[in-house]
Amino acid sequence: MLSAAAGNHTRLFGVCLLATDKSHTPTMLAQAVEARGLDMLFLPENSHIPVKRDKEWPYAEALLDPLSRLYDPFVALSAAAAVTSRLLLGFGVCLMTHRDPINTAKAVASLDLLSGGRVILGVAGGALDEAMRNHGSPFRQRWQIVRERTLAMRTIWREDPAEYHGEFVDFEPMRSFPKPVQRGGPPVWIGSNSKQVPARVADYADGWIVYNGRYPGDAVEDLREACARRGRSFADLTLTLMDAPWDAGECEMFLAQGYSKLIFLIPPGEQDIDAALDKVAAIAARLRSGR
């Protein structure tokens, strides 16, 4: 069985799609992805869409309806885990500004244990100010919140008893089980595209999910420099491309640059999921064979 934490530079291929109450069920999706020999299934998170919004949401205005219909990723990936044996189960991404860290730590650990160590935890703060405020998280402090909640969860996964004291997370010594199968907890990949992300990844994450075409710079070199400043080994981190091109030649270019995980986006409203997955599987097979 494939381990989510093993092989930072092992080439893996997967898909991300919006699993909603109008799409295929998570079990159908997971079985279809695994049956084609793909390695990863990523599901995004969004609890709700506020009706009144002060600002437009770049890249996502046309997706507001499906984003309001997403299955909770913990429930959906648990269902996926139950009907698969090797498929890695990814959050693309878990919005830490929307979640209590103690409950989330237990949910992640439970899913990792029940799946046999197949969880990849993508994290971010989110983009909608109003949605964050509904969860009690100030928009301007979203990344401080993500950092503290992520570090607090890792403390819970690794220590017994565990305690954490910060500005946004504060708890005295406590006991919380189960612990994840993956030593120290599942890999945490930050999914965001601002110039500040390389420093954040080098600070407290295990990898970076870079959205194709949205990062304003050279993601690979910027992460190398951030690691050098932080005293971390670039080789210990995983670079993942979200929205990988549906062309094997273009994918090879990204792999040569230093990306080792490619995630292909299945467009919302795609009517023939099986045909789309067949195409991704064919690209992955070509990349594996080197032809």
N, C-alpha and C positions, 0 to 999 in steps of 0.2 A: 504493500500500500504506500502511496505517495505521501510524504510528510510535508506539511506546509512550511516548516522551518528549515528543511534540508535544502542545500544547494542554492545559495544566493544567486549564483550565475548559471544554474541549470535552465535551459530554455524550456519554457512552458507556454501553452497557448490556451486561451479561454474566451468566454463571451460574457458580456454584460447586457442585461435587458431590463425593461420596466415590467416586472411581474405585477399585474393588477387583477382586479376582479373581472376584467373583461378579456384577459389573456389566457393562455394555457395555464394550468395549475403548476405550482412549483415542482410537484412530483413528476409531472409529464415533462417539464423542461429539463429537470436534472437527469432523468433517465435518457432523454434524447441526446443531451450533451455528452454524457458518459459513454453511451453506445457508439458514438462516433470517434472515440479515442481522444477527445479533448480533455484538458487537464483541470480547468477551472471554470466555475460558474460564479459570477459576481452579481449581487443584487443591491440596488441603492436603497436608501432610507429617506422617507419624508413623512412626517406625522400628519401634516395638514397644510392647506394653502389658505392663508387669511384672505377674506374677500376684499378688504380694504387694504391697499398697499400704496405707500408714498412714492415708491420708485419702481421703474421697470426692472425686470430680472433678466439681465443679458443672457443670451443663449437658450433661455428656457421659457419664454413667453408662450410659445406654441405647445409647450409640454405641461401647462398648468393643470389640465384635466387629468392626464394619466398620473402626474405627480401627486394629485390628491387621492388617487385610488391605489397607491402601492400597498402591497401586503407588508406587514411588519417583517423585516428581514430575519429577525430571530425565529419567528414562527415559520416563515417560508423556508429558510435554510435548514431548520430542524426537520421539516418534512422532506427536503431534498436529501438530507443525510440518511434518513430511514430507508430510502430506496436506491442508494448508491453505495459503492464500496471503496472507490479510489478517488472520486471527484473532490477537488479542493473547493472549499466553501468560502467565498469571499464577500466582504462587505464593501460596496463601492459607491458611497461610503456610509459608515455609521456616524451620525451627527451628534457629537459629544455635548454640544450646547443644548440638546434636547433630552439628555439622559442623566439620571442619577448614577454616579460612578459605582456605588456599592452594589446596587441591583444589577447594573450592567456588567460588572466584574463577575458576578455569579452566573449571569446568563451566558456570557462568553465562555467561562470555564465549563459550564454544564454542556454547552454545545460541543466544545472541544473534546471533552471526555466521552460523550455519547457518540461522537463521530469518529473516534479513534485518532484525534489529533489532526484534523483536516481544516482547521479554521485559519483564515487570513483576515485580520482586522484592519480594514481601511478606515481611517478617521478623518474628520474635518469639522469645521465650525458651522458651515452652511452659508447661505447667501441672503436669506430673507430676514430683515430686521424684525418685522412684526412677528414672524413665527418664533424667533428666538426669545423675544420678550414674553410671548405666551408661555414659554417654558421657564421664565425667570432669569434669562441670560442676557446681559447687556451686549449689544452688537459690537461696540467698540472694544470690548474685552473678550471677544469670542476666542481668540487664540490663546490667551492666558488660561481661559477655562478649559480649552482642549488639552493644553499641556498638563495642567494640574490633575484633571480627571484621568488622563492617560497614565500619568505617573502613579496616581493613587490606585488605579486598577492593578498596575503591575506590582505594587507593594502587596496588595491583597493576594495576588496569584503566587507570589514568591515567599511570603513570610507568614509565620504563625507563632504568636499573634502578630497582627499587622496594625500599624498606626500611621497616620499621615496628618501633617499640619501645614496648611497653606492658606492663601487668601480666599479661595473659592471652595476648597475641600478641607475639612477638618474633622478628624475622628480619633478618639482615644484607642488604646489597644483593643483589638477585636479578633474574633475567630470567624472564618468564613470558608466553608467547603461546599462543593468539591474544588480541588485544584485542577488546572488544565493538564492534559496529557503532555503537551509540548512544554519542555523545560523552560521555566520562566514566563510561560504564557505564549500565546500565538504571536506571530510576527505582526508588528504594527506598521502599516504603511500610510503615510500622509497623502491624501488626495486633494491637492490644491495647486494653483498655478501662478501665484504672485512671486515677486523677486525675493520675498522673505522666506520662502519655503525651504531652500537648501539649508539655511542655518537651523531651521526648526527640525528638519530631518536629522541633521548631524547632532542636534542636541538630545533628542529623546525618542527617535523612531528607528525602525529597522529597514525602511525603504520608502520609496516615493512613487506614487501613481501620477505620472505626468500626462495631462490631457493633450493629445496631439494638436499642435498648432496654437496653443493658448499661452504657453509660457514665453515671456518676453526675453529670451536669452538662450544660451547654450546650457541646457539642463545638466548634461553630463559634466562639463567642465566646472560649472558653478557648484555642483555638489562635491566634486573633487576638492575645490578650494575651500568650501565650507568644512569639509572633513579635516583638511590640513589645519585650519584655524582652530578647530575644536579638539584636535588630537585624536580623531577617530580614523579607523581604517576604511577607506572607500570600498575595499573588497568585502567588507562585512555587510554592506548595504545592498538592497535590491532595487533596481530601476525597472519600472513597469510602464509600458505605454498604453494608455487608454485611447480607444478609438483608433486602433491600428489600421493601416491602409489595407484595403481588400485586394492587394497585389503582392505576390511573393517577392518580387524584385525590390519593391519599396520596403517591405518588411525586413529584408536582408540588410538594407542600409541602416535601419534602426538597430538591428542586432549587432552590426559591426561597430556602431557608435558606443555600445555599452549597455543597451537595454537587454534584459534577459527574459522578461515576461511580456507577452503581447495579449491585450484584451481587445476583442472585436465587438463593436457595438451593434446589436440587432435593433434596427430602427423601430420606434414606437408605431404600432399599427401595422407592422409587417404581417401580411396575410399568410405567407407560406414560410413558417418558421423552419420546417424541415429542410426546405431548399436552401435557406440561408445558412443553416448549420452545416449542410453538406458542403457548401462553398467554403466555409471557414475550415472545415476538416480537411478539405483538399489543399488549401493553402498551408495548413499546419503540416500535412504529410510531405508536401514538397520541401518545406523548410527543414524538416527533420532529415530528409534524405540528402539534402544539399544539392538537389537538381534544379 
